């Protein structure tokens, strides 16, 4: 697969993910998936900058709005793009812990490839209103498929690799929110008792 062009990679991962992920098993280093992620995520970054500048032109001629939506908004998107590339390594590492817990033993590189190539639909179409949501769901499927093929685990286990951490994060979020509300209510009751 290393000899395929970028467009051939995009087409194959989107239309025949099983074949694609089987073909990238031979890639031993992170170079190719990182390069792919940088290029495909740049599409979404550029499209977002264009949309922000269109929005800046549509608002009233308030210089503050135009400065934020235009230049500063574009700068923020570029910084988020860079941060996203850097955090892709951390996200894949966290995911790899769950891959290991669910039986995947083929190494971090395979997990990173699944996440980098799996994000193709979201990276290319995530900026499009309404379609972006569907692209995100398809990227979720592609990542699960990639984990299944590259880590030699079932689709169910690969789905659990993604869903279990999400459920844990939700539970922890609810616990934190509940503790904050409880603390507020206790403090409010204490203020009323003192009055």
ChimeraX attribute file (.defattr): number of C-alpha atoms within 10 A of each C-alpha:
attribute: neighborCount
match mode: 1-to-1
recipient: residues
	/A:1	14
	/A:2	11
	/A:3	7
	/A:4	10
	/A:5	10
	/A:6	14
	/A:7	9
	/A:8	13
	/A:9	20
	/A:10	20
	/A:11	14
	/A:12	16
	/A:13	21
	/A:14	18
	/A:15	11
	/A:16	12
	/A:17	22
	/A:18	17
	/A:19	12
	/A:20	21
	/A:21	26
	/A:22	13
	/A:23	13
	/A:24	21
	/A:25	15
	/A:26	10
	/A:27	15
	/A:28	11
	/A:29	11
	/A:30	14
	/A:31	10
	/A:32	16
	/A:33	20
	/A:34	19
	/A:35	13
	/A:36	18
	/A:37	21
	/A:38	17
	/A:39	15
	/A:40	22
	/A:41	23
	/A:42	17
	/A:43	15
	/A:44	20
	/A:45	23
	/A:46	16
	/A:47	16
	/A:48	19
	/A:49	20
	/A:50	14
	/A:51	17
	/A:52	21
	/A:53	19
	/A:54	13
	/A:55	14
	/A:56	21
	/A:57	14
	/A:58	10
	/A:59	12
	/A:60	9
	/A:61	10
	/A:62	9
	/A:63	12
	/A:64	9
	/A:65	16
	/A:66	20
	/A:67	14
	/A:68	16
	/A:69	22
	/A:70	21
	/A:71	15
	/A:72	14
	/A:73	19
	/A:74	21
	/A:75	14
	/A:76	14
	/A:77	18
	/A:78	17
	/A:79	13
	/A:80	14
	/A:81	18
	/A:82	16
	/A:83	11
	/A:84	16
	/A:85	17
	/A:86	12
	/A:87	13
	/A:88	17
	/A:89	18
	/A:90	13
	/A:91	14
	/A:92	21
	/A:93	16
	/A:94	15
	/A:95	20
	/A:96	24
	/A:97	14
	/A:98	20
	/A:99	27
	/A:100	16
	/A:101	12
	/A:102	18
	/A:103	15
	/A:104	24
	/A:105	16
	/A:106	15
	/A:107	13
	/A:108	21
	/A:109	21
	/A:110	27
	/A:111	28
	/A:112	26
	/A:113	29
	/A:114	25
	/A:115	25
	/A:116	28
	/A:117	28
	/A:118	27
	/A:119	25
	/A:120	27
	/A:121	23
	/A:122	23
	/A:123	24
	/A:124	20
	/A:125	21
	/A:126	25
	/A:127	19
	/A:128	16
	/A:129	9
	/A:130	10
	/A:131	13
	/A:132	17
	/A:133	15
	/A:134	16
	/A:135	21
	/A:136	19
	/A:137	16
	/A:138	18
	/A:139	23
	/A:140	20
	/A:141	18
	/A:142	25
	/A:143	27
	/A:144	25
	/A:145	23
	/A:146	31
	/A:147	32
	/A:148	24
	/A:149	23
	/A:150	25
	/A:151	25
	/A:152	15
	/A:153	20
	/A:154	17
	/A:155	16
	/A:156	12
	/A:157	20
	/A:158	25
	/A:159	20
	/A:160	17
	/A:161	25
	/A:162	17
	/A:163	13
	/A:164	12
	/A:165	14
	/A:166	12
	/A:167	12
	/A:168	11
	/A:169	12
	/A:170	12
	/A:171	12
	/A:172	12
	/A:173	12
	/A:174	12
	/A:175	12
	/A:176	12
	/A:177	12
	/A:178	12
	/A:179	12
	/A:180	12
	/A:181	12
	/A:182	12
	/A:183	12
	/A:184	12
	/A:185	12
	/A:186	12
	/A:187	12
	/A:188	12
	/A:189	12
	/A:190	11
	/A:191	10
	/A:192	9
	/A:193	8
	/A:194	7
	/A:195	6
